[in-house]
Amino acid sequence: MSTSKAATLPTCDPSHNTLLAGLPEEEFARIARDLELVQLPLGDSVCEPYIEMKHVYFPVDSIVSLLCVMENGGSAEIAVVGNEGIVGVSLFMGGETTPSRAVVQSSGYAYRLKGSLLKDEFYRGGPMQRVLLRYTQALLTQMAQTAVCNRHHSLDQQLCRWLLLSHDRLESDELVMTQELIANMLGVRREGVTEAAGNLQKAGLIAYHRGHITIKDRAGLEARACECYAVVKKEYDRLLPIDGNA
């Protein structure tokens, strides 16, 4: 991967990540000096299958897709991680590696922390552990619901779910995303995404032009989406944000 260290920006305060913001001051102070702001370019991989991660990432304005990769090179997205979470749960769950790949879906910044330091904090058994376990429960819900959605719902509904999850993790109404990349994320043919995006555009829900998707009618997307989006959002809202002193 080619993540690069970046100058600290006003919009990249660690508190813009929900998990970091949920830590009590004392807990956050122990890792604050070791947090490194890095840029995550679109398409970069921050985790490869069965290779131990040396760092975890707390996105602040970027989105990372977790992909299941097949032997023939095909892939499908199983979850997205943005400013509500962390990339690298396998490090503190004890598995060290994962069969999935983590690829930057929307470029931006993240705070990077050495995996060994995160594990030290996790095994203290304090607020950091509770924060990470609650997030992991929410992430597992998203993964399970994604599997159900891909099996039982139309591509139009899947695209609505995907757009809404991405929109939740960005401050802008615009996503920079090609149809080819969306097809890879959803594990479908590009022609299918072209048709589904065209349907949403005709309905006035989005505008799509040369890799830029603009959300025009958020409420309309929610109404058109299947129940999977609502299930995932409800669980994230229930478990996050977190009061680290609780």
Residue, then its C-alpha position, 0 to 999 in steps of 0.5 A: m500500500s502507498t499510504s503517506k504521512a500527512a500534515t495535520l488538518p483542521t478537519c482531521d481531528p481524532s475526535h472525528n472518528t467515533l471510536l476515538a471520540g468515545l474513549p475517556e481522556e486518560e485512555f485516549a492520552r495513552i495512545a494519542r502520541d502514537l496516532e499517525l495521520v495518513q492519507l488513504p488514496l482511492g483503491d489502495s489496499v490496507c490489508e491483504p488476505y492472510i497477511e498480518m496487519k502491522h497497523v490498525y486504521f481509524p478513518v476520519d473522512s475516508i471509507v474502506s471496503l472489506l472484500c471477500v476474494m475468490e480464487n479466480g480473482g472475483s470479489a464482493e464487499i462484506a462491509v464498509v468501515g468509515n469514521e464510525g469504526i476501525v480497520g483491523v479487528s482481527l488483531f484484537m480478536g485474536g486471529e491476527t489475520t483475515p481472509s478478506r481484503a481491505v481496499v479504500q473505497s473513498s479517499g481521505y485520511a485515517y489515524r494509524l496505530k501500531g497493532s501491538l499498541l492497540k492489543d496492549e490497550f485492548y488486553r487491559g480490559g478497560p474502556m478501549q476493550r468495551v468500545l472495540l467489542r461493541y463496534t465489532q458487534a455492529l460490524l458483524t451485523q453489517m456483514a450478516q445483513t450484507a450476505v442476506c441482502n445479496r441473496h434475497h434482494s434486487l440489485d436496485q435495492q442493494l445499490c440503494r443500501w450501498l449508497l446509503l451506507s457510504h453516504d452515512r460515512l461522508e460529510s458530502d453528498e457526492l461519492v467519487m466512484t466508477q461503475e466498475l468499482i461499484a460492480n466489484m464491490l457488489g460482486v455483479r456485472r458492470e452492466g447490472v450496475t449501469e442499469a440500476a444506477g440509471n433507474l435511480q437517476k431516472a427516479g431523481l434519487i441520484a445524479y451520476h456523471r463520469g465517476h461522480i455520484t451525487i445523492k439528490d433524494r436521501a429520503g427517496l433512497e431510504a424508501r426504495a432500499c430493502e430493510c437491510y439498511a435500516v437493520v444495520k443503521k439501527e444496530y450502529d445507532r444502538l451501539l455507537p457512539i459510545d460513552g467510554n466512561a460507561 
